[in-house]
Amino acid sequence: MIRFATMSAAAAIVCAALSSQPAVARTPYDGPWSVVIITDRGTCDRAYRYSVQIVDGIVRYAGEMGMDFRGRVGRGGAVSVSVAAGGSRADGRGRLGRDYGGGTWAGYGSTGRCSGRWTAERR
């Protein structure tokens, strides 16, 4: 079944451990974000919300799900993320602005393919 790992890839996008010390932003997108993943097609759970941390343009996941999570925010806010866990995999793409962003995701798992959209808000 496509679960948490597949949904996480969209986002976005994206989660990381938050440090208790203030970080100096090196890209305009660095810092904590909240990401909402919504499934539009397939048998994945309908929606999830995740915390995300972007550091030097690299998207990091803070959860403890044992996922292989890779993501990057490029110039102009273009976001690309891939997540894999167990037999599930998902890829997300989109764009971030100064405080908001969004995009699409698609993935597969034991129950088949799913896809949808994601939105992000700076925290």
C-alpha atoms as one frame of an Amber mdcrd trajectory, in Angstrom:
protein
   0.000   0.000   0.000   1.244   3.464  -0.800   1.538   5.105   2.547   3.462
   7.779   4.334   6.596   7.448   2.176   4.753   8.026  -1.058   2.842  10.973
   0.311   5.996  12.491   1.752   7.731  12.633  -1.591   5.372  15.272  -2.841
   6.198  17.767  -0.867   7.302  18.369  -0.215   8.353  18.286  -0.143   9.948
  17.685   2.593  10.950  17.433   6.184  13.888  18.003   8.508  15.044  18.125
  12.093  14.664  21.595  13.473  17.674  22.920  15.293  17.290  24.827  18.553
  19.898  27.311  17.344  19.031  29.958  14.762  20.381  29.245  11.302  21.674
  31.778   8.838  19.689  31.425   5.610  21.874  30.821   2.580  19.020  30.625
   0.095  15.779  32.603   0.144  13.929  29.318   0.842  15.932  28.110   3.850
  14.040  27.555   7.078  11.038  25.619   8.396   8.026  24.873   6.149   4.718
  23.081   6.606   3.710  20.868   3.671   0.266  19.442   2.919   0.112  16.454
   0.534  -3.220  15.710  -1.144  -4.059  12.571  -3.151  -6.180  13.247  -6.237
  -5.848   9.838  -7.929  -5.239   6.347  -6.581  -5.743   4.513  -3.305  -3.333
   6.491  -1.101  -4.583   8.162   2.052  -6.366  11.426   1.230  -4.058  13.978
   2.907  -1.063  14.437   5.180   0.728  17.397   6.773   4.492  17.359   7.382
   7.164  19.626   8.796  10.018  20.426   6.459  13.383  22.076   6.875  15.366
  23.557   3.992  19.065  24.146   4.648  21.321  25.546   1.910  18.584  24.642
  -0.571  18.491  20.991   0.520  15.115  19.663   1.675  15.275  17.438   4.762
  12.705  15.293   6.511  12.454  15.340  10.323  10.340  12.238  10.819  11.429
   8.824  11.967   9.954   6.656   9.215  13.245   5.268   7.848  12.796   6.883
   4.452  15.400   7.566   1.790  14.583  11.231   1.242  16.322  13.457  -1.319
  15.266  16.952  -2.278  16.559  20.278  -3.504  15.286  23.787  -4.114  17.007
  25.380  -7.103  17.327  28.917  -8.355  13.986  30.576  -8.755  12.392  28.186
  -6.239  12.105  25.066  -8.408  11.642  22.048  -6.100  12.441  18.411  -6.853
  12.036  15.647  -4.246  12.234  11.832  -4.244  11.256   9.547  -1.382  11.540
   5.778  -1.090  10.638   3.429   1.757  10.044  -0.288   1.618   8.493  -0.981
  -1.776   7.051   2.514  -2.194   8.502   5.444  -4.104   7.263   8.929  -4.986
   8.588  11.994  -6.777   7.408  15.564  -6.345   8.001  18.728  -8.332   6.902
  22.307  -7.946   7.951  25.805  -7.012   8.432  27.778  -3.818   7.976  31.511
  -3.420   9.061  33.589  -0.472   6.362  32.231   1.869   4.209  29.787  -0.141
   4.601  27.107  -2.766   3.021  24.136  -4.432   3.297  21.456  -7.058   2.439
  17.901  -7.987   3.577  14.420  -6.994   3.264  10.873  -8.330   4.283   7.524
  -6.876   3.692   3.822  -6.572   3.519   1.171  -3.907   1.950  -2.190  -3.174
  -1.569  -0.999  -4.101  -0.599   0.669  -7.367  -0.066   4.219  -8.507  -1.181
   7.439  -6.846  -0.767  11.101  -7.657  -1.830  14.480  -6.418  -0.719  17.943
  -5.393   1.083  19.605  -2.538   1.158  23.053  -0.970   3.757  24.535   1.347
   3.775  27.448   3.771   6.783  28.971   5.523   6.627  28.689   9.347
